[in-house]
Each structure stands twice: as structure tokens, then as C-alpha cells.
Amino acid sequence: MRFKLDLVEFKPSRPRQTCSVELLGSGDTQPWFSLLWKIDSSWNVGEVNVTLQLYNYEDDAYPTSGDGYINYISSPTPNVDETVSQNITSNPDAFRDHDGSWKLRITGVKESSTPFQLRLDLVEYRPRESAGYTASTAFIFTDVSTDDPEELKFKLVSDHILSGVEVTLQLWNYTAGAYAEGGTGYLTYTSSEANETRWLNITSGAGDFVEGGEVKLRMTSHHRSQFIQRVNLLKMDYAYSSDKLPYDVYKTYIIRVYDEETGEPRPYASLTIYSNGTTVEFEGLSNPAFVHADEEGEYRLSLKSSNPEGEIFKLYVLVGGVAAERRIVQEPRR
């Protein structure tokens, strides 16, 4: 006789009750720095096995561990409010869909033959956007020849490896004792990812930004994500008035051409230059002369005057339909 036994099972069963609820909500679609979710609840029986889950849209499932998952045994005393929370800092965007919608599930399980109840006092889903990152660099120029220049001119070439970086350029105002917050000495722009050139020109009140031959310029960059601020070129030029032109000595005058609306230089602009002095000579040029500015919108003109008695004359510059003039005093021969 042969006897074959495949299975013998002795499995007593216990009644089990389950209470589960799913909640839906909506939020924004901005990049998130973190996500805090919090639930305050109570049960009308003690020692319920509670599972809280945030839906993970990247995994297309409710998680069973880690971020978006909380499990605990409720208080042995019925109807006791308990608050549990979790702060998600790693990929919080995974817990919402492309429209910003989210959902969570609350499940309570207890071995009992009697149904039980869940009471929710608070369900909080609080994303936090990043305060962002800031890079700030101060540059100090020294040995400026005068504390009362007629103008200051800065050329900045920079990039940030990201587009959309908010950039602020500020000159230190020695009269006010603070960096400029607007107007003269202040410039803001949104950068592109590529190398770009910006100009900051001070054509009036330039003396407020110089003290002891020193000028300070601060560049501040801000973006929601981490970035690198790179300054590839920073150049400062300044101009000041010299009342006297020595007798029969060439002196160089810098002529700068700007766009009236943007304040940026006009490279290769066409200039007509003329002086009404009786003995004025332009070095290497006729008077009047037709010339072109360089790539930075500048032209350097060397001139002299050789009137033995000295004289006062004017230098005229015509750019298109715009004319400018400068008064020059030539000293007499000694």
C-alpha cells in the first residue's frame, strides 16, 4: 500500500477590519526644493496599524518604503489625535503629475470583528520652492587719477552656464555710503547662457562713485538652481576735464559714442570732427575730418594749438544728426 500526502494545513482565521481613504489635491508646477506632508488623525479604537502613502507619479505606484511612505501603530487609547509628518528633499517633484495634481492614501488595519472609524483633523501637503542661489563678487579699482571724473565707463563680459540668471550691477556711492539701488550706478538684466557683454556708463555725478582714487563695483547673480558666475572681462575707463592745453603740444581726447536709449556704445559709428581754433592741427588728419569709432564706440583724437597768445576754441563732433562740442583753452607760449 502506498500513501501520498501533498498538503496538510491547519490555519485558524481571525477577523480583520480595514479602513482606507484616498484624498486628491492640486498644486503648482514650479520646481520644488522640498515637500512637507503631514496628517493629524485619530481612530475610535486603539492600536491600529496605520499606513500613509503619497502617490509617486514617476514610479506610477504608491511607495512601500522610503519617501512618501509612513507606517506606525496608533495609540492604544482610542480617539487620541496623532500627528505624523515627513519632509521630502530628494526629488519632491515625483509626488505630483505634470499638471500639479497629487493624491495620498490612508489605510488602517486591525484584527477585529468590529468595524472601526477614522477621523481626520488635518491633511497638509506643503511644497516649498527653493530660495535659490546667489553669487556676489565685488571688484575694486584703485589709482584713479581724480576723485571728480566727468564720466565712468564699465565694460563687463560674463556668463553663468545657465540661462535666466538675474544679474545686478551696483557701484558704491561714497556720498550715500551704500551701493546704488537704482538710477545712476545701477543696472539689472537677465542673462543668457552664452558669453555676453554689458555696459554701465556714468555720464553725470560720476564723482559720487570715486573716493581716494578708488571705485567699487559689485556684481550679484541669482537663480533658483545652482550655477557658476564667470567674469571674463571687466574694464573701467574714466574721463576728466583738463582745462589747459599746453602751447604747441599734442594732447589726446577720447570721443565716445553712445546709444541714447540704452546707453551702450555704438561701434564703428561715423564721426565728423571739426575745430574752430585758428592754429589747431589734428595729428595725421585734416580739419575738418571724417573718421569712424572703433568696436567699442571710441575714437582717440590728438590735436594741438600753437597760437603764441593763447586762445579759447571749441571742438565739434557730429554723429548723424547729433552734435556735441567741447571748450578747450590753449595756454600762451612762455
Backbone torsions as a table, in degrees:
resi	resn	phi	psi	omega
1	MET	NA	136.7	179.8
2	ARG	-123.5	135.2	-177.7
3	PHE	-124.7	127.7	-179.7
4	LYS	-119.8	126.5	-178.4
5	LEU	-119.7	117.4	-178.0
6	ASP	-93.9	-34.6	-175.5
7	LEU	-157.8	132.9	168.5
8	VAL	-128.5	117.5	-176.0
9	GLU	-125.0	129.8	175.0
10	PHE	-123.8	101.4	-171.1
11	LYS	-132.4	95.6	175.9
12	PRO	-72.1	142.8	-178.8
13	SER	-108.6	145.7	175.8
14	ARG	-119.8	142.0	179.0
15	PRO	-68.2	141.6	-179.9
16	ARG	-132.5	135.5	178.5
17	GLN	-112.0	140.8	179.5
18	THR	-130.0	134.7	174.7
19	CYS	-124.6	124.2	-176.3
20	SER	-139.2	141.1	178.7
21	VAL	-141.4	143.1	177.4
22	GLU	-117.4	131.4	-178.5
23	LEU	-115.5	141.1	-178.9
24	LEU	-117.5	150.1	177.6
25	GLY	-156.7	179.3	179.4
26	SER	-140.7	150.3	179.2
27	GLY	-141.6	-163.7	-179.1
28	ASP	-90.9	178.9	-179.3
29	THR	-117.2	17.8	177.6
30	GLN	-73.7	157.1	175.3
31	PRO	-61.5	135.5	-177.6
32	TRP	-106.9	142.2	175.2
33	PHE	-88.2	-35.4	178.8
34	SER	-159.5	167.1	178.7
35	LEU	-138.3	117.9	176.4
36	LEU	-104.6	124.4	173.0
37	TRP	-123.8	142.1	-170.5
38	LYS	-144.2	140.6	178.8
39	ILE	-134.5	129.9	173.3
40	ASP	-114.0	120.1	-174.3
41	SER	-148.4	168.6	174.0
42	SER	-148.4	161.2	179.6
43	TRP	-126.6	147.9	-177.4
44	ASN	-83.1	8.1	171.5
45	VAL	-134.4	162.6	-178.7
46	GLY	-93.8	160.7	173.5
47	GLU	56.7	53.8	174.2
48	VAL	-89.9	135.6	174.5
49	ASN	-80.0	108.0	-172.0
50	VAL	-106.0	132.9	176.1
51	THR	-124.8	125.7	177.6
52	LEU	-113.9	133.8	-176.3
53	GLN	-140.8	132.7	170.8
54	LEU	-98.1	134.5	-177.6
55	TYR	-71.7	129.9	177.9
56	ASN	-97.2	109.8	-174.6
57	TYR	-76.3	-22.6	176.1
58	GLU	-72.6	-37.2	177.9
59	ASP	-89.4	-10.8	-178.3
60	ASP	55.8	45.4	-179.4
61	ALA	-165.6	159.9	169.5
62	TYR	-76.7	132.3	-178.7
63	PRO	-71.2	155.4	177.8
64	THR	-114.3	4.5	175.2
65	SER	-168.8	167.7	174.3
66	GLY	73.4	-150.5	-179.4
67	ASP	-62.2	138.1	-179.8
68	GLY	84.5	9.5	-177.8
69	TYR	-136.2	129.2	175.2
70	ILE	-137.0	134.7	177.5
71	ASN	-136.0	135.2	178.5
72	TYR	-158.9	165.1	175.2
73	ILE	-101.2	126.1	-176.9
74	SER	-68.9	169.0	-178.9
75	SER	-56.4	143.8	175.7
76	PRO	-67.2	-16.3	178.7
77	THR	-93.0	124.9	-179.8
78	PRO	-62.0	155.3	172.8
79	ASN	59.9	33.7	175.6
80	VAL	-101.1	121.9	177.9
81	ASP	-67.8	132.0	177.8
82	GLU	-133.0	133.5	179.8
83	THR	-111.7	126.7	175.5
84	VAL	-127.3	149.2	-177.7
85	SER	-150.1	166.0	177.8
86	GLN	-150.1	134.7	177.6
87	ASN	-108.5	117.3	-176.7
88	ILE	-99.6	117.7	180.0
89	THR	-112.3	-11.1	179.1
90	SER	-103.9	110.8	178.3
91	ASN	54.6	55.2	179.4
92	PRO	-65.5	-21.3	-179.7
93	ASP	-64.6	-16.1	-178.7
94	ALA	-67.8	-17.0	-173.8
95	PHE	-100.6	34.0	171.2
96	ARG	-154.5	158.1	177.6
97	ASP	-91.7	-174.3	-174.2
98	HIS	-67.4	-17.3	177.3
99	ASP	-94.7	-2.2	-178.5
100	GLY	92.3	1.7	179.8
101	SER	-75.3	150.5	179.5
102	TRP	-144.0	163.7	175.2
103	LYS	-152.0	153.0	177.6
104	LEU	-139.8	158.8	-177.0
105	ARG	-128.3	136.5	176.5
106	ILE	-118.0	124.7	-177.8
107	THR	-130.1	130.6	175.0
108	GLY	-120.7	132.9	-178.5
109	VAL	-128.5	135.9	176.8
110	LYS	-150.1	137.1	176.0
111	GLU	-76.6	106.9	-177.0
112	SER	-165.6	155.6	175.4
113	SER	-95.6	-2.8	-177.6
114	THR	-109.3	126.5	176.6
115	PRO	-60.6	152.8	179.5
116	PHE	-131.6	173.0	-172.0
117	GLN	-124.7	149.3	175.1
118	LEU	-109.3	135.6	173.8
119	ARG	-121.2	123.8	179.9
120	LEU	-103.2	124.7	176.8
121	ASP	-102.7	-27.4	-178.9
122	LEU	-155.8	132.7	168.6
123	VAL	-129.4	115.2	-175.8
124	GLU	-121.1	132.5	178.0
125	TYR	-129.5	100.1	-170.1
126	ARG	-123.3	98.7	173.2
127	PRO	-77.9	152.6	176.3
128	ARG	-128.6	125.1	177.5
129	GLU	-79.3	149.7	-178.4
130	SER	-65.3	139.1	173.5
131	ALA	-70.0	-11.4	176.0
132	GLY	89.1	-177.0	-176.9
133	TYR	-125.7	143.2	-177.2
134	THR	-129.9	134.9	172.3
135	ALA	-121.0	128.7	-178.3
136	SER	-132.9	128.1	-178.7
137	THR	-130.3	131.4	177.6
138	ALA	-106.8	134.4	178.5
139	PHE	-115.0	136.5	-178.8
140	ILE	-120.0	123.3	175.4
141	PHE	-101.4	135.1	-178.6
142	THR	-123.3	172.6	176.7
143	ASP	61.9	32.5	172.1
144	VAL	-70.1	132.8	-170.1
145	SER	-67.6	-22.6	-175.9
146	THR	-143.2	148.4	174.5
147	ASP	-91.6	4.4	-179.2
148	ASP	-133.8	62.1	179.7
149	PRO	-72.3	156.2	175.6
150	GLU	-77.1	-30.8	178.7
151	GLU	-157.6	156.7	173.3
152	LEU	-125.0	144.8	-178.3
153	LYS	-139.7	125.8	-179.4
154	PHE	-119.7	135.1	173.9
155	LYS	-118.1	122.4	-178.6
156	LEU	-119.7	127.3	173.3
157	VAL	-118.3	120.1	-174.5
158	SER	-150.7	168.1	170.6
159	ASP	-151.3	164.9	-173.0
160	HIS	-130.3	8.3	-177.8
161	ILE	59.3	-6.0	174.1
162	LEU	-131.8	150.2	172.3
163	SER	-89.9	158.4	176.7
164	GLY	82.7	14.8	177.0
165	VAL	-77.6	130.2	178.2
166	GLU	-84.0	121.4	-174.2
167	VAL	-117.4	136.9	177.5
168	THR	-128.4	128.1	174.7
169	LEU	-109.4	131.3	-177.3
170	GLN	-138.3	132.3	172.2
171	LEU	-94.1	143.5	176.3
172	TRP	-76.2	124.7	179.1
173	ASN	-94.8	108.0	-176.3
174	TYR	-70.4	-26.7	177.5
175	THR	-70.2	-43.9	-180.0
176	ALA	-84.2	-18.4	-178.2
177	GLY	70.8	34.2	-178.3
178	ALA	-161.6	161.6	173.2
179	TYR	-70.5	143.5	179.9
180	ALA	-60.6	135.4	-179.7
181	GLU	-107.8	4.0	179.6
182	GLY	170.3	167.7	177.8
183	GLY	67.9	-138.5	-177.7
184	THR	-63.7	134.3	179.7
185	GLY	82.1	16.1	-175.0
186	TYR	-139.7	133.6	179.0
187	LEU	-148.2	133.4	174.7
188	THR	-125.7	148.9	175.8
189	TYR	-162.0	164.2	176.4
190	THR	-105.3	123.0	-172.4
191	SER	-79.5	157.5	166.7
192	SER	-97.2	173.8	-178.9
193	GLU	-72.8	-26.9	-174.4
194	ALA	-82.8	169.2	173.6
195	ASN	-61.3	134.7	-179.2
196	GLU	-143.4	155.2	-176.9
197	THR	-112.4	133.4	176.4
198	ARG	-131.2	151.4	-178.3
199	TRP	-121.9	141.2	172.1
200	LEU	-128.6	111.5	-174.2
201	ASN	-117.1	133.3	177.4
202	ILE	-115.0	111.3	-176.9
203	THR	-109.1	-5.6	175.4
204	SER	-146.6	143.9	-179.8
205	GLY	67.7	26.1	-176.5
206	ALA	-64.6	-25.0	-179.4
207	GLY	-63.7	-20.5	178.0
208	ASP	-67.0	-19.4	-172.8
209	PHE	-106.7	12.4	178.8
210	VAL	-131.4	134.8	174.9
211	GLU	-152.0	128.5	-179.9
212	GLY	60.6	30.6	-178.8
213	GLY	73.0	18.2	-175.7
214	GLU	-121.0	140.9	176.6
215	VAL	-131.4	135.0	179.5
216	LYS	-120.5	129.8	177.4
217	LEU	-125.1	130.7	179.2
218	ARG	-114.6	134.5	176.8
219	MET	-115.0	120.7	-179.5
220	THR	-120.6	128.6	-179.1
221	SER	-121.7	140.5	-177.8
222	HIS	-139.8	138.0	177.2
223	HIS	-153.8	154.3	179.7
224	ARG	-65.1	-33.2	-179.3
225	SER	-104.8	164.2	178.4
226	GLN	-66.2	145.4	-178.2
227	PHE	-152.5	174.0	175.2
228	ILE	-119.6	130.5	175.8
229	GLN	-95.6	121.4	-179.6
230	ARG	-123.6	126.5	175.3
231	VAL	-108.0	113.9	-176.0
232	ASN	-94.6	-24.5	176.9
233	LEU	-157.5	133.7	171.4
234	LEU	-138.5	117.3	-175.4
235	LYS	-126.4	136.4	175.8
236	MET	-120.6	131.7	171.0
237	ASP	-119.3	150.7	174.8
238	TYR	-142.3	153.8	179.9
239	ALA	-129.5	142.7	177.0
240	TYR	-141.6	158.3	-174.2
241	SER	-84.2	130.4	171.3
242	SER	-116.3	109.3	-169.8
243	ASP	-63.4	-29.9	-170.7
244	LYS	-111.8	138.3	171.2
245	LEU	-107.5	117.3	-179.0
246	PRO	-60.2	152.9	179.5
247	TYR	-63.5	127.3	173.3
248	ASP	55.0	36.7	178.6
249	VAL	-127.2	129.9	177.7
250	TYR	-70.4	136.1	175.3
251	LYS	-132.2	140.4	-176.2
252	THR	-95.9	131.5	176.2
253	TYR	-115.6	133.6	179.4
254	ILE	-95.5	124.0	177.5
255	ILE	-105.8	121.6	-178.9
256	ARG	-115.0	136.6	-178.2
257	VAL	-115.0	123.3	-178.3
258	TYR	-118.1	155.5	168.9
259	ASP	-77.7	128.3	-173.0
260	GLU	-63.8	-34.9	-175.4
261	GLU	-83.9	-44.0	-174.6
262	THR	-95.3	-20.3	-176.6
263	GLY	78.1	1.9	-179.9
264	GLU	-85.5	151.5	-178.6
265	PRO	-66.0	154.8	176.8
266	ARG	-108.3	97.5	-177.3
267	PRO	-65.9	143.7	174.8
268	TYR	60.3	25.0	178.0
269	ALA	-65.1	147.4	178.5
270	SER	-86.6	131.4	-177.1
271	LEU	-123.7	141.8	167.3
272	THR	-113.0	123.2	-175.0
273	ILE	-117.1	135.5	-178.3
274	TYR	-148.7	144.4	173.7
275	SER	-129.2	141.6	-179.6
276	ASN	-96.8	11.6	177.3
277	GLY	-67.1	147.4	-175.4
278	THR	-72.0	-28.7	-177.6
279	THR	-125.3	23.2	-176.6
280	VAL	-74.9	136.3	174.6
281	GLU	-127.1	133.0	171.5
282	PHE	-90.8	130.3	-178.0
283	GLU	-68.0	116.7	177.6
284	GLY	75.6	8.2	-178.3
285	LEU	-135.9	158.5	172.1
286	SER	-83.3	169.8	177.0
287	ASN	-127.3	108.5	7.8
288	PRO	-76.9	168.7	-178.7
289	ALA	-133.5	148.3	176.0
290	PHE	-113.7	118.2	-174.2
291	VAL	-136.8	179.0	177.9
292	HIS	-128.9	142.6	173.7
293	ALA	-70.4	163.6	178.5
294	ASP	-86.1	-168.8	-175.3
295	GLU	-66.0	-17.0	178.6
296	GLU	-103.8	15.1	177.3
297	GLY	73.5	26.6	-176.8
298	GLU	-120.6	149.9	171.0
299	TYR	-138.7	130.9	179.9
300	ARG	-102.3	118.2	-177.6
301	LEU	-112.3	124.6	174.3
302	SER	-102.4	129.5	179.4
303	LEU	-142.1	161.0	173.6
304	LYS	-143.7	162.2	176.3
305	SER	-136.6	138.9	-173.4
306	SER	-129.0	42.7	174.4
307	ASN	-80.2	117.6	-176.8
308	PRO	-57.4	-32.3	-178.8
309	GLU	-85.0	-7.8	-173.2
310	GLY	80.5	158.9	178.6
311	GLU	-162.9	162.2	174.0
312	ILE	-112.5	125.9	-179.0
313	PHE	-139.1	176.1	-179.0
314	LYS	-123.4	146.9	173.7
315	LEU	-107.6	123.5	-177.8
316	TYR	-109.2	141.1	176.6
317	VAL	-130.4	127.9	179.2
318	LEU	-118.3	124.2	176.0
319	VAL	-122.3	106.8	-174.9
320	GLY	60.7	-121.6	178.5
321	GLY	-100.0	11.4	-177.7
322	VAL	-108.1	129.2	-178.7
323	ALA	-118.3	146.5	174.9
324	ALA	-137.2	157.6	-179.5
325	GLU	-143.2	157.0	176.4
326	ARG	-138.6	135.2	179.0
327	ARG	-86.9	130.2	-178.0
328	ILE	-128.1	134.6	179.1
329	VAL	-108.2	117.0	176.4
330	GLN	-93.1	127.4	-179.7
331	GLU	-73.0	148.3	177.1
332	PRO	-71.1	161.8	177.4
333	ARG	-69.3	140.4	-179.5
334	ARG	-104.9	NA	NA
